[in-house]
Amino acid sequence: MFGCPGYVKCSSHKMGLSKHYLRFGQSARDRLFGISSNVQNGVTSPHHGRDRTPIQMLVSRQGRIKWGRLVVIMFGLLALAIGIVLSSIPWLDYLIIKNLRLWNNTLSYHYWQKPGVLRLTKVFIFNVTNPEGFLSGEKPRLNEIGPFTYREDMQKVNVKFHDNGTVTYQHKKILVFMPELSVDKELKIVVPNVPLLTLTSMSSEYNYMLRMGLSMFIKMTRMHPFKMITAEELVFGYDDTLTSIANTYYPRGKRPPKKMGLLLGRNGTLEEVSTIFTGHTDMKEFGLINRLNGQDKLPFWQSDPCNSIRASEGSLFPPRDITKSDVVHVYDKDLCRVWPLRHRHDTEKDGIKAGYYTPDDAMFDNSDNHTANKCFCPGVDKCPPNGLQNISPCQYDAPIYVSFPHFYKADASLLDAVEGLKPDQEKHETYFKINPKMGVTLEAKVRVQMNLKVEKANINPVQNFRSIIFPVMWLEEGVSDLTPTIHRWVYLSTTVADRLGPSINYSLILTGIIILVTSFIRAYKDLVFTTENIEMGKRQIRRGSNFIVNGGHGQHKIMIIRDSYALLHNNSSAETAFCPEQEAL
């Protein structure tokens, strides 16, 4: 029977066969981590690895530099460093913004200079179905006729870049009628006689003799407060006696065109010279107007904020990701003012992220509710009701007032004064969809209504035309889709870049880690599993092991290994521990 005289003595001999492998592996580990001594056969020897650093042990073997491994390690470190640096800065955004700034022959320049998108202007005219009934005291009954659709071919001409980060240009617009999307433009429509009612509404400022002379002139020319014309004439002009006289005798600068047309000034190269920021000095000013005809204020209004021109011309805005602002501004020449647009929610347009903007709630508010709008009605004791704005200063002093179509979001009294209008948010709301990273307009619809403010005058034949805000027409202009080239550019710069950037960063970091870990493991194996160490291990195993075999009389064969122990199995007894240093009896 084998036995163990004491637990402590037995425990001191529990080192197994792996102890010998650890002995010859210790030398390799010491060399790898820069320890100058080695352990061989239990004795410390200061011969191997003397004066060698961990990096030297990692890239060299037996004093010879392994250039291939060194290159791999350097590549791994470089990939890891680049990945960490790129993940801490928006490097891809910097590249996008750099190419977004306006400059000659860049993609953004071509989009801005000649967008190529399908810009449509739709005109809806209010036909008066009871003109005589209105003069007899009835409410005007209005029937909306339209759309009369025009394709707007627009480009910027006379472009000149300046050293201060601005560019000067003029708009060139050509409106082409599209019959396939329109009502017959030769259809006769009854509308208020704008030149006549403009003249008579101002008669309260004239003396008695002038009013009498005006009345006689109107009777002689057989003018009527309502006029039957075609949509084409109303939009692009018709011959009118009063307009022709005003063009001849009005002071220079206030002379209207020779013809009467509500959109007459839209065709051809506009006289207005615009200067905007290109984004090279500050992206927070990207696309904003710097000068109009050399002036930094609108001449129509006397004070801020009404005379401000700090706004976009409509196609490019300062990116919201940079400005962090919920409000953008757009300049509308026809309304001679800046529109504040407020961010309402995030949306998508053809797979591209966009912010949805609509006019600020207080844009057409009465000055009683919004004091900042007081400057839009100078010299007037009382501003118009909510939902209206006077634009006569930029309409040759004609009493033209603008609102949203069908008096959408306007004072209820304006809607009650007429019949046939039905405000609808989906049809009549102005909106912009703007990408927050690039500030590019993806879709936009500007909808505005022109109204004539008529003041009752005791002049024949308009003495029965009572004071009223009379709707004349409303129009919708904007774009629905980008060209395929511009859409691809914006999509790659936003949607794809948002996913590609992090993927590149994390791939570089992961690649660097894998390369370094793999190089370390391979270097460690090369240090540990050398021919010298393997031979040393074999010798240790042969010296440290012996076999004793006993047989016969029903006893099992027993193998005793120094520095280890085994369990004896006997047919008639339980398992018993033994100390390997005792001899079998």
C-alpha positions in Angstrom: 0.0 0.0 0.0 1.3 3.5 -0.8 0.8 6.4 1.5 1.6 10.0 2.0 3.3 10.8 5.3 2.2 14.5 5.3 0.0 16.9 3.4 2.6 19.7 3.3 5.3 17.4 1.9 2.8 16.1 -0.7 1.8 19.5 -1.8 5.4 20.6 -2.4 5.6 17.9 -5.1 2.5 18.8 -7.1 4.4 20.4 -10.0 3.6 18.4 -13.1 5.3 17.8 -16.3 4.4 21.4 -17.5 6.9 22.8 -15.0 9.8 21.8 -17.3 8.1 23.7 -20.2 7.7 26.7 -18.1 11.4 26.7 -17.2 12.7 26.9 -20.8 9.8 29.3 -21.8 10.8 31.7 -18.9 14.0 32.6 -20.7 12.0 33.6 -23.8 9.6 35.7 -21.9 12.4 37.5 -20.1 14.0 38.4 -23.4 10.7 39.6 -24.8 10.0 42.0 -21.9 13.6 43.3 -21.6 14.8 41.2 -18.6 18.5 40.6 -19.1 18.8 37.3 -17.1 17.7 33.8 -18.1 16.7 30.8 -16.1 18.2 27.5 -17.4 18.1 24.4 -15.3 17.0 26.5 -12.3 20.1 28.8 -12.5 20.0 32.5 -13.3 22.4 33.3 -16.2 23.0 36.8 -17.5 24.0 35.8 -21.0 20.9 35.8 -23.2 18.9 39.0 -24.0 21.5 41.2 -22.4 20.9 45.0 -23.2 18.0 44.2 -25.5 14.7 46.1 -25.3 11.2 44.7 -25.9 11.0 46.4 -29.3 14.3 44.9 -30.3 13.1 41.4 -29.2 9.8 42.0 -31.1 11.4 42.9 -34.5 14.6 40.9 -34.4 15.8 37.4 -33.9 19.3 36.3 -32.8 20.5 39.9 -33.4 19.1 40.1 -37.0 16.4 42.7 -37.7 13.3 41.2 -39.4 12.5 44.1 -41.8 9.2 42.5 -42.9 7.9 42.3 -39.3 9.1 45.9 -38.7 7.1 47.2 -41.7 4.0 45.3 -40.6 4.2 46.7 -37.1 4.7 50.3 -38.4 1.7 49.9 -40.7 -0.4 48.6 -37.8 0.6 51.6 -35.6 0.0 54.0 -38.4 -3.5 52.5 -39.1 -4.4 52.6 -35.4 -3.2 56.2 -35.0 -5.0 57.4 -38.2 -8.2 55.7 -37.1 -8.1 57.3 -33.7 -7.4 60.8 -35.1 -10.1 60.5 -37.8 -12.7 59.3 -35.3 -12.2 62.4 -33.2 -12.7 65.0 -35.9 -15.4 65.3 -38.7 -12.8 64.9 -41.4 -15.3 63.9 -44.1 -17.5 66.9 -43.3 -14.5 69.2 -43.8 -14.0 67.7 -47.3 -17.6 68.1 -48.2 -17.7 71.8 -47.0 -14.5 72.5 -48.8 -16.1 71.4 -52.1 -19.4 73.1 -51.3 -18.0 76.6 -51.3 -18.8 78.5 -54.5 -15.9 78.8 -56.9 -15.3 78.5 -60.7 -16.2 75.2 -62.2 -17.0 73.3 -59.0 -20.0 71.1 -58.8 -21.7 73.5 -56.4 -21.0 76.4 -58.7 -22.7 74.7 -61.7 -25.7 73.8 -59.5 -26.0 77.4 -58.3 -25.2 79.2 -61.6 -27.5 77.1 -63.8 -29.4 74.6 -61.7 -31.1 72.7 -64.6 -34.0 71.8 -62.3 -37.5 72.0 -63.4 -38.8 75.3 -61.9 -42.5 75.8 -62.4 -44.5 79.0 -61.8 -48.3 78.3 -61.5 -50.7 81.2 -61.6 -54.3 81.0 -60.3 -56.6 83.9 -61.1 -59.8 84.8 -59.2 -62.6 85.3 -61.7 -65.4 87.6 -60.5 -68.7 86.0 -61.4 -70.9 88.8 -60.1 -69.3 92.1 -60.9 -72.6 94.0 -61.2 -74.0 92.3 -58.1 -70.9 93.4 -56.2 -71.5 97.1 -57.3 -75.0 96.7 -56.0 -73.9 95.6 -52.5 -73.3 91.8 -52.8 -70.2 90.1 -51.6 -67.8 89.4 -54.5 -68.2 85.8 -55.7 -64.8 84.4 -56.8 -64.1 81.4 -58.9 -60.5 80.2 -59.0 -59.2 79.6 -62.6 -56.0 77.8 -63.1 -53.3 76.7 -63.1 -51.6 78.6 -65.8 -48.2 76.9 -65.7 -44.9 78.4 -66.9 -41.5 76.8 -66.9 -38.9 79.1 -65.6 -35.5 78.7 -67.3 -33.2 80.5 -64.9 -29.5 81.1 -64.8 -27.1 83.6 -63.3 -25.2 85.8 -65.7 -22.4 88.4 -65.5 -20.8 86.4 -62.7 -17.8 87.9 -61.1 -15.9 86.6 -58.0 -14.2 89.0 -55.6 -11.3 88.6 -53.2 -13.4 89.3 -50.1 -15.3 86.0 -50.4 -18.2 87.3 -52.4 -19.6 86.9 -55.9 -21.7 89.3 -58.0 -24.3 88.3 -60.6 -27.6 89.0 -62.2 -30.6 86.8 -62.7 -31.8 85.9 -66.2 -35.3 84.3 -66.2 -37.3 83.1 -69.2 -40.9 82.0 -68.6 -42.3 79.5 -71.1 -45.9 78.6 -71.1 -46.7 74.9 -70.7 -50.1 74.2 -72.2 -50.1 70.5 -71.2 -50.1 71.5 -67.5 -52.4 74.5 -67.9 -55.8 75.9 -68.5 -56.3 77.7 -71.8 -54.4 81.0 -71.4 -56.8 82.7 -73.8 -59.7 82.1 -71.5 -61.5 85.4 -70.7 -61.5 86.3 -67.0 -63.2 89.2 -65.1 -60.8 90.9 -62.7 -60.7 94.3 -60.9 -59.3 97.1 -63.1 -56.1 97.6 -61.1 -54.8 100.8 -62.7 -58.2 102.6 -62.4 -58.8 101.5 -58.8 -55.3 102.4 -57.8 -55.8 105.9 -59.1 -59.2 106.4 -57.5 -58.1 104.9 -54.2 -55.6 107.7 -54.0 -58.1 110.4 -54.9 -58.7 111.4 -51.2 -55.3 113.1 -51.4 -56.3 115.2 -54.4 -58.0 118.6 -54.2 -61.6 119.1 -55.5 -60.7 120.4 -58.9 -58.3 117.5 -59.6 -61.0 115.0 -58.5 -63.5 116.6 -60.9 -61.0 116.5 -63.8 -60.2 112.9 -63.1 -63.9 112.0 -63.0 -64.5 113.6 -66.4 -61.5 111.9 -67.9 -62.7 108.4 -66.7 -66.2 109.1 -68.2 -64.7 110.1 -71.5 -62.5 107.0 -71.8 -65.5 104.8 -70.7 -63.4 103.0 -68.1 -65.1 100.4 -65.9 -64.0 99.1 -62.4 -63.9 95.6 -63.7 -62.0 94.4 -66.8 -62.4 91.2 -68.9 -58.9 90.1 -70.1 -57.0 86.8 -70.7 -54.7 85.2 -68.1 -51.8 85.9 -70.5 -52.6 89.6 -70.5 -53.0 89.9 -66.8 -49.7 88.1 -66.1 -47.4 89.5 -68.9 -49.1 92.8 -69.7 -51.8 94.5 -71.7 -52.0 98.1 -73.0 -53.7 100.5 -70.6 -54.2 104.2 -70.9 -53.6 105.1 -67.3 -50.4 102.9 -67.1 -49.1 104.6 -70.2 -49.7 108.1 -68.9 -48.0 107.2 -65.6 -45.0 105.8 -67.4 -44.7 109.1 -69.2 -45.3 111.7 -66.5 -44.4 110.0 -63.1 -41.1 110.9 -61.6 -38.1 108.8 -62.6 -37.7 105.9 -60.3 -41.5 105.6 -59.7 -42.5 105.1 -63.3 -44.4 101.8 -63.9 -43.8 99.8 -67.1 -45.6 100.9 -70.2 -48.0 97.9 -70.0 -50.0 96.7 -67.1 -48.9 93.1 -66.0 -48.6 91.7 -62.6 -45.5 89.5 -63.4 -44.2 91.7 -66.2 -40.8 92.2 -64.6 -40.0 88.5 -64.3 -39.0 87.9 -68.0 -35.5 88.5 -69.2 -32.3 89.7 -67.4 -33.3 91.5 -64.2 -31.7 94.9 -63.6 -31.0 94.0 -60.0 -27.4 93.2 -59.3 -26.9 90.8 -56.4 -23.8 90.0 -54.3 -23.7 87.0 -52.0 -21.1 85.3 -49.8 -19.4 82.2 -51.3 -18.6 80.6 -47.9 -14.8 81.0 -48.1 -14.7 83.5 -45.2 -17.4 81.9 -43.0 -19.8 79.1 -43.8 -22.4 80.7 -41.4 -22.8 83.3 -44.2 -22.8 80.8 -47.1 -25.3 81.9 -49.8 -26.4 85.0 -47.9 -26.9 88.3 -49.7 -24.2 90.9 -49.0 -25.4 93.7 -51.4 -28.3 94.5 -53.6 -27.5 97.0 -56.3 -24.5 98.0 -54.1 -26.7 98.7 -51.0 -26.6 96.7 -47.8 -30.2 97.7 -46.9 -33.6 97.4 -48.8 -34.6 100.9 -49.9 -38.3 100.3 -49.5 -38.3 100.3 -45.7 -36.9 102.8 -43.2 -35.7 100.6 -40.3 -34.7 97.2 -39.2 -35.7 94.4 -39.4 -37.8 95.3 -42.5 -34.9 96.7 -44.5 -32.6 93.7 -43.8 -31.1 91.8 -46.7 -29.3 89.2 -44.7 -31.0 86.2 -46.4 -30.5 83.5 -49.0 -31.6 83.9 -52.6 -33.3 80.5 -52.3 -31.1 77.7 -53.6 -28.3 77.6 -51.0 -28.5 78.3 -47.2 -25.9 78.2 -44.4 -25.9 74.5 -43.2 -28.0 74.0 -40.1 -25.3 71.6 -38.8 -23.0 74.6 -38.6 -25.3 77.5 -37.6 -27.4 75.4 -35.1 -30.2 77.8 -35.8 -33.9 76.8 -36.3 -34.6 79.9 -38.5 -33.4 80.6 -42.0 -34.2 83.7 -44.2 -34.9 83.9 -47.9 -35.2 87.1 -50.0 -38.2 87.5 -52.3 -37.9 90.3 -54.8 -41.6 90.3 -55.7 -42.5 90.8 -52.0 -39.6 93.2 -51.5 -38.8 91.7 -48.2 -37.1 88.8 -46.4 -39.1 85.8 -45.4 -38.2 84.1 -42.0 -38.6 80.4 -42.3 -38.7 78.2 -39.1 -37.6 74.6 -38.8 -40.7 72.5 -38.0 -39.4 68.9 -38.1 -37.0 66.5 -39.9 -38.0 64.7 -43.0 -36.6 62.9 -46.0 -36.6 63.7 -49.7 -35.7 60.8 -52.1 -33.5 59.2 -49.4 -31.8 62.4 -48.3 -32.2 64.0 -44.9 -34.0 67.3 -44.9 -35.4 69.9 -42.5 -39.0 71.0 -43.2 -39.3 74.8 -43.0 -42.4 77.0 -43.1 -42.9 80.8 -42.7 -42.6 82.0 -39.2 -45.9 82.3 -37.4 -45.5 86.0 -36.9 -44.5 86.8 -40.5 -47.7 88.6 -41.5 -48.9 89.5 -38.0 -50.3 92.9 -37.2 -47.9 95.2 -35.4 -50.3 95.0 -32.4 -49.3 91.4 -32.0 -45.7 91.6 -33.4 -44.1 95.0 -33.0 -41.2 94.2 -35.3 -43.7 94.4 -38.2 -44.5 98.0 -37.6 -41.9 99.1 -40.1 -43.8 97.4 -42.9 -46.6 100.1 -42.6 -44.8 103.4 -42.2 -46.8 106.6 -42.1 -50.0 104.6 -41.3 -51.8 105.0 -38.0 -53.1 101.4 -38.2 -51.5 98.5 -39.9 -53.6 96.0 -41.9 -55.2 93.0 -40.2 -53.3 89.8 -39.4 -52.3 87.9 -42.6 -51.6 91.0 -44.8 -48.6 93.0 -45.7 -48.4 96.2 -47.7 -45.9 96.0 -50.6 -46.9 99.3 -52.3 -43.4 100.8 -51.9 -41.9 98.4 -54.4 -45.0 98.3 -56.6 -44.9 101.9 -57.9 -47.1 102.9 -55.0 -50.0 100.7 -56.2 -52.0 99.5 -53.1 -50.9 95.9 -53.5 -51.1 93.8 -50.3 -49.8 90.2 -50.1 -51.1 87.3 -48.1 -51.0 83.5 -48.2 -53.4 82.0 -50.8 -57.1 82.1 -49.9 -56.2 84.1 -46.8 -54.7 81.1 -45.2 -53.8 82.0 -41.6 -55.2 85.5 -42.1 -57.8 87.4 -40.0 -61.2 85.8 -40.4 -62.7 89.2 -41.4 -60.8 89.0 -44.7 -62.3 85.7 -45.6 -65.8 86.7 -44.6 -65.8 89.7 -47.0 -65.7 87.4 -50.1 -67.2 84.1 -51.3 -65.5 81.2 -52.9 -62.2 81.0 -50.9 -61.3 77.8 -49.0 -57.9 77.9 -47.2 -56.1 74.6 -47.2 -52.8 73.9 -45.6 -51.6 71.3 -48.1 -52.4 73.5 -51.1 -51.6 77.0 -49.7 -48.7 76.6 -47.3 -45.2 77.8 -48.3 -42.5 75.3 -47.4 -38.8 74.5 -48.0 -37.0 71.2 -47.6 -33.3 72.0 -46.9 -30.5 69.5 -46.3 -28.9 70.3 -42.9 -25.4 69.3 -43.8 -25.0 71.1 -47.1 -27.8 73.8 -47.0 -29.0 72.7 -50.4 -32.7 73.2 -51.1 -34.1 69.8 -52.1 -37.7 70.9 -52.6 -39.5 74.2 -52.2 -42.9 75.8 -52.9 -43.5 79.5 -52.4 -47.2 80.4 -52.4 -48.4 84.0 -52.2 -51.5 85.9 -53.0 -51.8 89.4 -54.4 -54.7 91.5 -53.2 -55.8 95.0 -54.2 -56.7 97.4 -51.4 -59.6 99.5 -52.6 -60.7 102.7 -50.9 -64.2 104.0 -51.6 -64.1 107.1 -53.8 -66.8 109.5 -54.9 -65.8 109.4 -58.5 -67.8 108.0 -61.4 -68.0 105.2 -62.3 -66.4 103.7 -59.1 -68.5 105.3 -56.5 -70.3 102.0 -55.8 -67.0 100.1 -55.4 -66.8 99.9 -51.6 -63.6 99.7 -49.5 -62.3 96.1 -49.5 -59.2 93.9 -49.7 -60.0 92.3 -53.1 -58.1 89.1 -54.1 -56.8 89.2 -57.6 -54.5 86.2 -58.1 -52.2 83.8 -56.3 -49.1 82.0 -57.6 -47.0 79.0 -56.7 -43.3 78.8 -57.7 -40.7 76.3 -56.8 -39.0 73.0 -57.5 -40.0 69.5 -56.8 -37.0 67.4 -57.7 -33.2 67.9 -58.3 -31.5 66.8 -61.4 -30.0 63.3 -61.3 -26.5 64.6 -61.2 -27.2 67.1 -58.3 -29.2 64.4 -56.4 -26.3 62.0 -56.7 -23.9 64.6 -55.5 -26.0 65.5 -52.5 -26.8 61.8 -51.7 -23.2 60.8 -51.7 -22.1 63.8 -49.6 -24.8 63.2 -47.0 -26.5 59.8 -46.7 -23.5 57.7 -48.0 -20.9 59.9 -46.2 -22.7 59.6 -42.9 -22.3 55.8 -43.1 -18.9 55.7 -44.8 -17.1 57.9 -42.4 -17.5 55.9 -39.2 -16.9 52.7 -41.2 -13.6 53.9 -42.4 -12.6 55.1 -38.9 -13.5 51.9 -37.1 -12.0 49.7 -39.9 -8.6 51.5 -39.5 -8.7 51.1 -35.7 -9.6 47.4 -35.9 -7.0 46.8 -38.6 -4.3 48.4 -36.6 -5.2 46.3 -33.5 -5.4 43.0 -35.4 -2.0 43.7 -37.0 -0.3 44.6 -33.7 -1.8 41.6 -31.8 -0.9 39.2 -34.6 2.6 40.5 -34.8 3.1 40.2 -31.0 1.8 36.6 -31.0 4.0 35.5 -33.8 7.0 37.2 -32.3 6.3 35.4 -29.0 6.0 32.1 -30.7 9.2 32.6 -32.5 11.0 33.4 -29.2 9.5 30.5 -27.2 9.3 27.7 -29.8 12.9 27.9 -31.1 14.9 24.8 -31.9 17.1 25.5 -28.9 14.2 25.6 -26.5 12.5 22.5 -27.9 15.8 20.5 -27.6 16.2 21.8 -24.0 12.7 20.7 -23.2 13.2 17.2 -24.5 16.4 16.8 -22.4 14.6 17.9 -19.3 11.8 15.5 -20.0 14.2 12.6 -20.4 16.1 13.4 -17.2 13.1 14.0 -15.1 11.0 10.9 -16.0 11.4 7.0 -15.3 9.1 4.1 -15.4 8.8 1.2 -12.9 6.7 -1.7 -14.0 5.5 -4.4 -11.6 3.4 -7.3 -12.7 1.9 -10.6 -11.7 -0.3 -11.7 -8.8 -3.2 -9.5 -10.1 -1.5 -6.2 -9.5 -1.8 -3.3 -12.1 1.2 -1.8 -14.0 2.2 1.5 -12.3 4.1 4.4 -14.0 5.8 6.8 -11.5 7.0 10.2 -12.8 9.2 12.4 -10.8 7.6 15.7 -9.7 4.1 14.4 -10.4 1.7 12.0 -8.9 -1.0 9.5 -10.1 -3.9 7.6 -8.6 -3.6 3.8 -7.8 -6.5 1.7 -8.7 -7.0 -1.6 -6.8 -9.8 -4.1 -7.4 -10.5 -4.4 -3.7 -9.9 -0.9 -2.3 -10.8 2.7 -2.9 -8.6 5.3 -4.6 -5.7 6.4 -2.4 -3.2 9.3 -2.8 0.5 8.5 -2.7 3.7 10.5 -2.6 5.7 9.9 -5.7 9.1 10.0 -3.9 8.2 6.8 -1.9 9.0 3.6 -3.5 6.4 0.9 -4.4 6.5 -2.1 -2.1 
